Amino acid sequence: MLLKKRDSWKTTLLLAYQSLGVVYGDLSISPLYVYKSTFAEDIQHSETNEEIFGVLSFVFWTLTLIPLVKYVSVVLRADDNGEGGTFALYSLICRHANVSLLPNRQIADEELSTYKLECPPEITDKSRIKVWLERHRKLRVALLVMVMIGTCMVIGDGVLTPAISVFSAVSGLEFSLSKDHREYAVIPITCVILAFLFALQHYGTHRVGFLFAPIVLAWLFCMSALGLYNIIHWNPQIYQALNPSYMFKFLKKTRKYGWMSLGGILLCMTGSEAMFADLGHFSYSAIQLAFTCLVYPALILAYMGQAAYLSKHHDFYSSSQVGFYIAVPDKIRWPVLILAILASVVGSQAIISGTFSIINQSLSLSCFPRVKVVHTSEKIHGQIYIPEINWLLMILCIAVTVGFRDTKHMGNASGLAVITVMLVTTFLTSLVIVLCWHRPPLLALAFLLFFGSIEALYFSASLIKFLEGAWLPILLALILMAVMLIWHYTTIKKYEFDLHNKVTLEWLLALGDRLGMVRVPGIGLVYTDLTSGVPANFSRFVTNLPAFHQVLVFVCVKSVPVPYVFPAERYLIGRVGPPGHRSYRCIVRYGYRDVHQDVDSFETELVETLATFITLDASYRCSEASERELELDPGEQERRLTVIASNPLRRRASYDLQDSVQHSAASTVEVRATAADSLSPRDAEISSAAGPKQVRFFIDSHVVSPEAAENKQVADELEALAAAREAGTAFILGHSHVQCKPGSSVLKRLAVDVGYNFLRRNCRGPDVALRVPPASLLEVGMVYVL
């Protein structure tokens, strides 16, 4: 288990300040539209003030129970190696229970440093919930579907939040324009700001990110000052409305319409999920400090100030005037308007970045079609840009703004998306309490019932407004769910097809003896999803072109249920056949938040790790322990894999193995020798047996350890590797076409033949996702009959 280093108070304060611009931009601008959405036609503000006092009481207790108690006190502690969000919760559950539907799980993955468990598996009691989840595939599918629903609603929130935030901020112009000019000013200005915001995404936010925290900080102080002014000037007794009895009086008087208005009240916690989702960029103590000491008090003062003003003003002609700007003095309305627009842009930027991030994580679960992911900052990890998603979000945001044209419908749509994500988080956290923290199931049930019932109440109030805007996030979620389910289902079926149709090792070894089969110079990287065996696309390649490269590497790029994989643990290397065949297997492991390497650095590191593996394997084979391994059948020898480090600064050497060479630069790497496990062919892997060693070698020549210095076979193998690299590298990828078996159901034909093939033709190819240079690409056509 990794030990977390405790941050100093100065670091915590700095992180808390920086978190304002990233985490709290969305939450801090909610006072712009909460009251306006709540009083939109369902209820009216009367002279008794029971409505405004009841709404204020609901807002106060909602902010206290959900963001403060639920998120800050409980959910933020359910981190995955410091990372938060829906995928972090799902990753934790997958590690503590075998519920993942991805079939490429390996025992060696559990050796990763970030694959930490709350308790050692041998002393962990299996709960009934864990047994049920592991035994019933339908429950595991339902769990993944729930995660997908949360993901779809986050993407939907990425469409709705920028629209309602910027529109609410710009709507302050209504007080400075005539009624005839409002329609021709507010909507166009909002659309221009949204288009400008999305157009700047490809530059990355690191260039202007230093402005985010000061803008949000200034906005929080502005709201607090306005709130205090209105409280003191208009109604110093407004604090009495915090009494929860006003909530019951409110519901008793307004009845059905009061319950429907809860869909506007829940907008006060819009952005709370960002506290958990962005946990990895900061720390628990920084998020907690910023919210409890600054954001929470500022929000409460802002809402109390608006309520204090409204309690003394009842002569409104329409509910649209029950908003934020009505309580702003005329003399400072323009500066507040400009600051509000800037704050809304910052809040929108946060949700847009979060949408990019969660789609990137969906790719790791094979739940989303391949898209181009651009990393906009070399220094700041996690800042990404997805062109297709960016322009799609921009079009949808502008369409929502032009189509709805009011805060009421936007608020109804945004509220349903927000509360659905919170319900998913509540359910997943209750599973974490049982499966990961090993707390009593009754405690998890109490957590689920208490917070789930509150959120279910808000959810029902949002759902009842289906025809008044709430249909939009449901429609977006259904479309995205269909895309994700089709892609995930077909990807799993393709893997099973590859697993069933993989060729034997004996077939590969016999290729060299066939008439006309030649080995051409260079390195051939055959990409496959299989962690063992020879893929069928390679047999198709050799059948049509009777030649393959001098050095053959079967590369499997896979995702593991951890946020990050240290570079020193990224590569698993093994042989495919005897040393003379020059065939190897390389499994490259990434976490769901890892940055995939560009092809140049990947190719360099791959050749380095192969050279290190050849040297280490020779020493290992010469040892007494290795002699027993040589008695294994070829299949089990092929499944023996070794962890080869790629980070020279990972750990200092236990000892060095080095020799003089002719030319090129040295690279230090770390190796863990391994011993074979008796496992099933599907999950067979190797576990660590020896401590780390450090080896130096030169890529363009060869270095062997003292034990293998006289081994000419090792020298020849290293020379062949160097010569193959000089000749060039070819990337062999499968170009697949999928079709259903005859007699398949209509639903399956629609999903696979129509849906998947349409997505495959219109999304990025695997060469773009893997960053393969077109000049070195060889595509092999494959037809999958599922």
Disulfide bonds with the S-S distance in Angstrom:
none
